[in-house]
Amino acid sequence: MKKFFKFLIILLPWFLSGLIFKVDSTFYTNLHLPKFAPPTYFFGIVWTILYLLIAFSIFLVYNRIYYKYIESYNHSLIYNYIFNQLYTFVFFTIKNIFLGFVDTVLIFITSLFLYYETKEINTKASYYLIPYSLFSLFALILNLTIYFMNL
């Protein structure tokens, strides 16, 4: 039971921006979107799964801490978390498509750093971050396409 609560404490902050900032899905649907753009409900499902995987990865890392690597891991985790949480505000609240694209670039780059730092500590935990990095790449391509289609 103690491990479950620890996992919940790790998981819940990832949903923070969705609770604080209003997601204006009509803003997204009113944009010129590429043919490969998924429907709005897709993002909620995917991000929930990704947040569960990220939290489980973090949980595994903190249950097997190697102090030699933990500082650089924490930096990668914090930067990735900040950029991840900023996206909802930048894209849906202030409705800035360009900054949304820049943020997705930063999310993708920091997800790669997070994967690398996690792999140095716990290879099994790093596998849970592969879908996150891949979806971050997809989000980057999608945001770049949306940006150019809406110039």
N, C-alpha and C positions, 0 to 999 in steps of 0.2 A: 504494500500500500504506500510505503514511503517513497519507493521508486516511481510510482504512478504520479504522486503529487510533485515530485521533482520534474518529471516529464511535463506535466501541465504548466509548471512555472516557466519552463523553457519555451513551451509552445505558445502560450497566450500572448506574449508581446508581439508576435508576428502578425497578429490580427488587429493590432492597435490602430494603424492608419485607416483601416476600413471602418472602424468604429468612430474615429474622431472626425474624419473628413467624409463629406457626402460624395458618393459616386454618382455622377450625373450620366447615366447610361444613354440618355437622349443626345448628349453632346457627342458621344462616340458613334452612335448610329446615324447621326446627321452629317458626319464627315464623309468624304469620298473615301471609300474603303476598297482595298484590293480584293480580288476574288478569293484569295486564300485566308481572308480574315474570318475568324470563327465568330459564331453568335455570342452575344454578351454573357449568356448563362454559362458558357464554356469556361470563362475565366475564373468564375467563383469556384467551380468544381476543381479545376486544375490547381489553382493557388492553394486551396485547402489541402489537397494531396501533397503538393510541394512543401507547404509549411509543416505538415506532419513528418515528411521525410527529413527536412532540415532539422527540426526539433529532435528527431530520433538520432540523427548524426551528432548533434551537439551533446545530447544525453550520453551517447557512447564515448565521446571524447572526454567529457568531464568525469566519467567513471573510470577512466584510464589515463590520468594526466601524467605527462612527461614534462617536467618543469623546464627542460631544455627548449622546448618548442612552444610553450603555452603563450608567451608574450606575443610572438608574431601571429599565432593563431587568433588570439583575442583581437589584435588589430584588424586582421582580415575579416573576422566575424562582425566587429563593430562597424567598420566601413560598409560592409555589404548590407548589414541591417539598416543603417541610416539611409543609404541610397534606395533600398527596397521600400522602406516606409515613405520616403519622399515622393515616390512616383504618383501615388494617389493624389497627393496635394498638388503637385506640379501639373499633372495631366488633366485631372477631373475638377479640381477646385479653381486653380487660376487659369485653366484651359490653355496652357502654353504647349503646343505640339512640339516645337523645337526643343524646349527644355525637357519635355518628356522623352524625346529621342536621346538627348545627352544623358539623361538619367539612366535609360536602358543600356547605354554603352557602359556607364559606370557600374551598373548592376552586373552586367556580363563579365567585365574585367575582374571585379571583386569576387564574383562567384568562382572564377578560375583560380584566383589566389586562395580563396577559402578551400576549394577542393585540394589544392596542392598542400596547404598547411595541415588540413585534416589528414591527408594521406601520410604525411610525415609522422603523425601521432598514432593514427589507427586506420589501417587500410580498409577494413570492413566499413567503418563509418564514412569513409570517402565515397564509397559506392552509392550511398544514399543521396549524394549531392550531384551525381551525374544527370538525373532528370532535370534538376534545377538549372544546371549550366546549359543544358540543351534547350530548355524552354526559354531561358534568358536570351539565348542566341536567336531563337524564333521571335521573341518579343522585340529584340533589336531590329531584325529585318522587317517585321511588321510595322514598327514605329517609324523606321526610315522611309518605308513605302508610303505610309500615311502622311508623313511630313511632305514628301515631294508631290503627292497627289492633291494636297490641300494648300499649295503655295498660292 
